[in-house]
Amino acid sequence: MSEPRRVILLGSTGSIGESTLDVIRHMGGQAEAGFQVVGLAAGTRYEQLVKQAEEFKVDSIALADASRVEGDAFKGELLTGPGSARGLVESVAREGDLVVAAIVGSAGIDAVMAAIDAGCDVALANKETLVAAGSLVMPRASERGIRLLPVDSEHSAIFQCLQGCNGEKEISRLVITASGGPFRGMDRETIRKATPKEALAHPTWSMGPKITIDSASMMNKALEVIEAHWLFDLPAEKIDVIVHPQSIIHGFVEYVDGSVLAQMGPPDMKTPIQYAMTWPHRKDGCSHKMNWSELSSLAFEQLDHEAFPPVMQALEVIRRGGTAGAIFNAANEVAVEAFLANSIPFGGIHDLVTEAIESIPIRPVTALSDIVKADEDARAFVRERIGCMSSLNAESTAVSSENG
C-alpha cells in the first residue's frame, strides 16, 4: 500500500478550501490515492480552522488575522500574521508535497513561491499569483521541476484538452468560457448602477464574495486570460473568451488542423480540484455527474466588450508586461472591497482600475520586491481616489441639503 500524499491547504475555510476537504474526505477511502493533510491556513475564521484541524488531525495551522485567535483551543503549532501562510509552508513542507493554493488575492503569492522553493507541486486556485507575478513564478517552477496544476475550472479544462499537444505551433487559440454572470444581456449604464446584492446573485456558481463580484464585472475572465497566458505560454492573440450561460463546457482548444477539443461537466469545483490532486490519473469522483436526459441545448454568445471591458484591458496588460499585472490585480482588489462596503458604485470598479493602470508607471520585474512595490502603489493610489470620491460626494450632498 502506498503512503498517502501529504497536502498543505492554503485558504482552507473558503469555498475552494472546503471543496478540497470534501475531495480529500472522499479520496481518503481509496488507499492508492489517499491524502494526509499536514497544514491548514486561513484568513480570519479561526474557529472553523481549528475544527478542520481537529477533524484531519493537523498539528500546524496558520491564521492571517491574529486578532481573531480566541482562547487556547488549538494545542499544535499556530502561526499568525500576514506572512503566516508562507511560514506554514516553510515549517511543514517536504519535497514532493502538494500545496493547494486557494488564498484569495495577492496575499497568496509569497506562500506559492515558498512552496516552489520547498520542492512542492502546487494545485493553483489563486489566479492572482500568476496575474501579478507570473514572470517570476513560472521560471522558478521550471527551474525547480515543479508542476503547477490548474484548479480553476476553465484552466483545468484547457489543461485537459492540451494533453498530447506538441507545443504552440499546433494551437490556433484557447477559448475560455464565461457564464455571463448576473448582468448578461444588460447595457453598460444599467450594469454600472448595480448594487452589491445584485452583483452577488450569480446564476450558476456558488463562490466567495470577491470572486462573485469579479464574475459579475467579467474581471474574473480578465484575470483568467492573464493566468492562461502564463500557464500555457501563449500570447494574448491566441486567448479568447466566449459566453456560455449553461457553464457546462469550461474551455476549448482550437488546433491548427481545424479540430476543437472541449472539456465539459456540471458546474462543480470538486471536479477540477480532484483532477489537479490526482493528475495524471483519474479516480472515482464525489462531484455531480452529467444528467444527459436534462441537457437539451448548449448556447454561446460573443462577449459584449462595451458592457464588460476588463477582458480587453487584460489583453493589453499581457502586451505591456512588467508590473502591469500586479497593478491591475491590486487596483481591482481594493475597488471590489470598496464596492462591497458601498463606498463606490459598481461602475467605479472599472474606472479605478483604469485610472491605476494609466497613472502608475509600469516597470520591469526582476524580483518579488518589484511586484510588492507595484501592488502597494496601486492599493495606495486607489484608496486615495476612493477617499477623494467620498469627499466629493459628501460635499455634493451637503450643498444639495443647503439648497433644499
Residue, then its C-alpha position, 0 to 999 in steps of 0.5 A: m500500500s502506498e503512503p498517502r500524499r501529504v497536502i498543505l491547504l492554503g485558504s482552507t475555510g473558503s469555498i475552494g478550501e472546503s471543496t478540497l476537504d470534501v475531495i480529500r474526505h472522499m479520496g481518503g477511502q481509496a488507499e492508492a490515492g489517499f491524502q494526509v493533510v499536514g497544514l491548514a491556513a486561513g484568513t480570519r475564521y479561526e474557529q472553523l480552522v481549528k475544527q478542520a484541524e481537529e477533524f484531519k488531525v493537523d498539528s500546524i495551522a496558520l491564521a492571517d488575522a491574529s486578532r481573531v485567535e480566541g482562547d487556547a483551543f488549538k494545542g499544535e503549532l499556530l502561526t499568525g500574521p500576514g506572512s503566516a501562510r508562507g511560514l506554514v509552508e516553510s515549517v511543514a513542507r517536504e519535497g514532493d508535497l502538494v500545496v493547494a493554493a486557494i488564498v484569495g488575492s495577492a496575499g497568496i503569492d509569497a506562500v506559492m513561491a515558498a512552496i516552489d522553493a520547498g520542492c512542492d507541486v502546487a494545485l493553483a486556485n489563486k489566479e492572482t499569483l500568476v496575474a501579478a507575478g507570473s514572470l517570476v513564478m513560472p521560471r522558478a517552477s521550471e527551474r525547480g521541476i515543479r508542476l503547477l496544476p490548474v484548479d480553476s475550472e476553465h484552466s483545468a479544462i484547457f489543461q485537459c484538452l492540451q494533453g498530447c499537444n506538441g507545443e504552440k505551433e499546433i494551437s490556433r487559440l484557447v477559448i475560455t468560457a464565461s457564464g455571463g454572470p448576473f448582468r448578461g444581456m444588460d447595457r453598460e449604464t444599467i450594469r454600472k448602477a448595480t448594487p452589491k446584492e445584485a452583483l452577488a446573485h450569480p446564476t450558476w456558481s456558488m463562490g466567495p464574495k470577491i470572486t462573485i463580484d469579479s464574475a459579475s464585472m467579467m474581471n474574473k475572465a480578465l484575470e483568467v486570460i492573464e493566468a492562461h497566458w502564463l500557464f500555457d505560454l501563449p500570447a494574448e492573440k491566441i486567448d479568447v473568451i466566449v459566453h456560455p450561460q449553461s457553464i457546462i463546457h469550461g474551455f476549448v482548444e482550437y488546433v491548427d488542423g481545424s479540430v476543437l477539443a472541449q472539456m465539459g461537466p456540471p458546474d462543480m469545483k470538486t471536479p477540477i480540484q480532484y483532477a489537479m490532486t490526482w493528475p495524471h490519473r483519474k479516480d472515482g469522483c464525489s462531484h455531480k455527474m452529467n444528467w444527459s436526459e436534462l441537457s437539451s441545448l448548449a448556447f454561446e454568445q460573443l462577449d459584449h466588450e462595451a458592457f464588460p471591458p476588463v477582458m480587453q484591458a487584460l489583453e493589453v496588460i499581457r502586451r505591456g508586461g512588467t508590473a502591469g499585472a500586479i497593478f491591475n490585480a491590486a487596483n481591482e482588489v481594493a475597488v471590489e472591497a470598496f464596492l462591497a462596503n458601498s463606498i463606490p458604485f459598481g461602475g467605479i470598479h472599472d474606472l479605478v482600475t483604469e485610472a491605476i493602470e494609466s497613472i502608475p508607471i509600469r516597470p520591469v520585474t526582476a524580483l518579488s520586491d518589484i511586484v510588492k512595490a507595484d501592488e502597494d502603489a496601486r492599493a495606495f493610489v486607489r484608496e486615495r481616489i476612493g477617499c477623494m470620491s467620498s469627499l466629493n460626494a459628501e460635499s455634493t450632498a451637503v450643498s444639495s441639503e443647503n439648497g433644499 
